[in-house]
């Protein structure tokens, strides 16, 4: 779950199809995308400068859109929720009483299915930091996080398969 659609996502009408989404698909989601539902806290792109530039969503905007996120959770009952980037973490956690926004903190919440909530770097951060070609410490940390998250997703899928068979 990211913060909001970017310019490419607005044109395509789907989340994570721009450069950050492409990076996400070749790293975190490679081979497991069919197990995942991609979304953002906001369903529409917050802009400034006449629509030419993205901006971070305001607290009011995220509050107005989080009902949709929680409705999706009620329907999908995810086992793992991955928050991509600080903005998604801060906006979601501010609506979950008793939780802090510390980096990489795993949070259990009282929602259907009790999903494991994990936080890591947004793939756009990796792109802004030199990409996969020139990984810095944060990029290496993000890729390590992605591997761990993939493991959580695969384990949750296996548990679900075992419970239904």
C-alpha positions as CSV (number, residue, x, y, z in Angstrom):
1,X,0.0,0.0,0.0
2,X,1.4,3.3,-1.1
3,X,0.3,6.9,-0.4
4,X,-1.4,7.9,-3.6
5,X,-1.3,7.3,-7.4
6,X,1.3,9.0,-9.5
7,X,0.9,10.5,-12.9
8,X,1.2,7.2,-14.8
9,X,-1.2,5.5,-12.5
10,X,-3.8,8.3,-13.1
11,X,-3.5,7.7,-16.9
12,X,-3.7,3.9,-16.6
13,X,-6.3,3.8,-13.8
14,X,-4.3,1.2,-11.9
15,X,-1.9,1.4,-8.9
16,X,1.8,0.8,-9.2
17,X,2.2,0.8,-13.0
18,X,4.7,3.6,-13.3
19,X,8.4,3.3,-12.8
20,X,8.1,2.6,-9.0
21,X,5.5,-0.1,-9.7
22,X,7.8,-1.7,-12.3
23,X,10.6,-1.8,-9.8
24,X,8.2,-3.2,-7.2
25,X,7.2,-6.0,-9.6
26,X,10.8,-7.1,-10.4
27,X,11.8,-7.1,-6.7
28,X,9.2,-7.6,-4.0
29,X,6.4,-9.0,-6.2
30,X,8.4,-11.2,-8.6
31,X,6.5,-14.5,-8.8
32,X,4.0,-13.6,-6.1
33,X,2.0,-10.8,-7.6
34,X,-1.0,-13.1,-8.0
35,X,-1.1,-13.3,-4.2
36,X,-1.1,-9.5,-3.7
37,X,-3.6,-6.7,-4.0
38,X,-2.0,-3.4,-4.7
39,X,-3.6,-0.1,-3.6
40,X,-2.9,3.3,-2.1
41,X,-4.4,5.1,0.8
42,X,-5.7,7.8,-1.6
43,X,-7.5,6.6,-4.7
44,X,-6.7,9.9,-6.6
45,X,-3.5,11.8,-7.1
46,X,-2.9,14.9,-5.0
47,X,-1.2,17.5,-7.1
48,X,0.1,21.0,-7.1
49,X,1.4,23.4,-9.7
50,X,-1.6,22.9,-11.9
51,X,-1.4,19.1,-11.8
52,X,2.2,18.9,-12.9
53,X,3.7,17.8,-9.6
54,X,2.8,15.2,-7.0
55,X,2.5,16.3,-3.4
56,X,2.1,14.4,-0.1
57,X,-1.5,13.8,0.8
58,X,-2.8,16.0,3.7
59,X,-4.1,14.4,6.9
60,X,-7.7,15.4,5.9
61,X,-7.3,13.7,2.5
62,X,-6.0,10.5,4.0
63,X,-8.7,10.4,6.7
64,X,-11.3,10.9,4.1
65,X,-9.9,7.9,2.1
66,X,-9.0,5.4,4.8
67,X,-12.6,4.2,5.1
68,X,-12.0,2.6,1.6
69,X,-8.9,0.9,2.8
70,X,-10.6,-0.6,5.8
71,X,-13.5,-1.7,3.6
72,X,-11.1,-3.5,1.4
73,X,-9.5,-5.2,4.4
74,X,-13.0,-6.3,5.5
75,X,-13.6,-7.9,2.1
76,X,-10.1,-9.2,1.3
77,X,-9.0,-10.1,4.9
78,X,-5.3,-9.9,4.1
79,X,-2.7,-11.9,6.0
80,X,0.0,-9.3,5.4
81,X,-0.3,-5.6,4.7
82,X,2.9,-3.9,3.4
83,X,3.1,-0.1,3.9
84,X,5.4,1.4,1.3
85,X,7.0,4.6,2.5
86,X,6.8,6.9,5.4
87,X,3.7,8.7,4.3
88,X,1.6,5.5,4.0
89,X,2.9,4.4,7.4
90,X,2.2,7.7,9.1
91,X,-1.3,8.2,7.7
92,X,-2.4,4.6,8.5
93,X,-0.8,4.4,11.9
94,X,-2.4,7.7,12.9
95,X,-5.7,5.9,12.6
96,X,-4.7,2.9,14.7
97,X,-4.7,3.8,18.4
98,X,-1.7,2.7,20.4
99,X,0.8,2.3,17.6
100,X,3.9,4.3,16.8
101,X,5.4,5.0,13.4
102,X,8.9,3.5,14.0
103,X,10.6,2.3,10.9
104,X,10.3,-1.4,10.0
105,X,8.1,-2.0,13.1
106,X,5.8,-5.0,12.7
107,X,2.3,-4.1,13.9
108,X,-0.5,-6.4,14.7
109,X,-3.9,-4.8,14.5
110,X,-7.5,-5.7,15.4
111,X,-9.0,-6.1,11.9
112,X,-10.5,-9.1,10.2
113,X,-7.8,-11.7,9.7
114,X,-5.4,-9.8,12.0
115,X,-3.0,-9.0,9.3
116,X,0.7,-8.5,10.0
117,X,1.6,-5.0,9.0
118,X,5.1,-4.3,7.9
119,X,6.7,-1.1,6.7
120,X,9.6,-0.6,4.3
121,X,10.9,1.8,1.7
122,X,8.7,2.8,-1.2
123,X,10.2,1.7,-4.5
124,X,10.3,5.4,-5.7
125,X,12.8,6.0,-2.9
126,X,15.1,3.4,-4.5
127,X,14.7,5.1,-7.9
128,X,15.5,8.5,-6.4
129,X,18.5,7.0,-4.6
130,X,20.3,5.7,-7.7
131,X,18.2,2.6,-8.4
132,X,19.3,-1.0,-8.5
133,X,22.4,-0.1,-10.6
134,X,24.0,1.9,-7.8
135,X,22.6,0.6,-4.5
136,X,23.3,2.7,-1.4
137,X,22.7,1.4,2.2
138,X,19.0,2.3,2.1
139,X,18.5,0.5,-1.2
140,X,20.3,-2.6,0.2
141,X,18.1,-2.4,3.3
142,X,14.9,-2.1,1.2
143,X,15.9,-5.1,-0.9
144,X,16.6,-7.1,2.3
145,X,13.2,-5.9,3.6
146,X,11.5,-7.0,0.4
147,X,13.0,-10.5,0.7
148,X,11.7,-10.8,4.2
149,X,8.3,-9.5,3.2
150,X,8.1,-12.0,0.3
151,X,8.8,-14.7,2.9
152,X,5.9,-13.5,5.0
153,X,3.5,-13.4,2.0
154,X,4.5,-16.9,0.9
155,X,4.1,-18.3,4.4
156,X,0.7,-16.6,4.8
157,X,-0.4,-18.1,1.4
158,X,0.8,-21.5,2.5
159,X,-1.1,-21.3,5.8
160,X,-4.2,-20.2,3.9
161,X,-3.9,-23.1,1.5
162,X,-3.4,-25.6,4.3
163,X,-6.4,-24.2,6.2
164,X,-8.7,-24.6,3.1
165,X,-7.6,-28.1,2.1
